[in-house]
Amino acid sequence: MGNSTENGARSKGAERTLHVTPPLVERYVDYVLERSAVLGLDDHSKHVFVNLYDRENDYLGRAMTYSNAYDLVKRVGDKIGIPLTRPHMLRHTFATRLVRGIDCDRQDLDVVQYLLGHRRIESTRVYTHGLEPAAKAALAALAPRAIELRPTE
């Protein structure tokens, strides 16, 4: 099976469903409107994100390359004060938050597998990394209870 992406990104070929929040949909609508204003009838890319700013116009309207996405994520991270090292870090953080229940209810691994579109649960297990130290810290945080054990008479 050939790679049909115009930016050379690795395509796994599986269709995915994205579960998003209404505020994210609103931001995407803003992007689509800006994309339409910038590209107009010259918008021919089937990709979700394309280059809207290109000084030489060599890549205007073409799918973002990994380096474009990397630079964008880095700039956004710098602006919000979070050191984002690569685009995949966002996916990894999303999955880790769900598995660990950070700012949400803890989710079962099979639910996270479904949301990420993994075919095999082993691919999802990578997001359980570091649970042993977290479990030890959780147990250590419990207040000790004083109990007295006496033989029964």
NORRACOR-V791521 format. One record per residue. SS is DSSP state (helix for helix, strand for strand, loop for the rest). Layout:
ss={SS,SS}
This chain:
ss={loop,loop,loop,loop,loop,loop,loop,loop,loop,loop,loop,loop,loop,loop,loop,loop,loop,loop,loop,loop,loop,helix,helix,helix,helix,helix,helix,helix,helix,helix,helix,helix,helix,helix,helix,helix,helix,helix,helix,helix,helix,helix,loop,loop,loop,loop,loop,loop,loop,strand,loop,loop,loop,loop,loop,loop,loop,loop,loop,loop,loop,loop,strand,loop,loop,helix,helix,helix,helix,helix,helix,helix,helix,helix,helix,helix,helix,helix,helix,helix,loop,loop,loop,loop,loop,loop,loop,helix,helix,helix,helix,helix,helix,helix,helix,helix,helix,helix,helix,helix,loop,loop,loop,loop,loop,loop,loop,loop,helix,helix,helix,helix,helix,helix,helix,helix,loop,loop,loop,loop,helix,helix,helix,helix,helix,helix,helix,helix,loop,loop,helix,helix,helix,helix,helix,helix,helix,helix,helix,helix,helix,loop,loop,loop,loop,loop,loop,loop,loop,loop,loop,loop,loop}
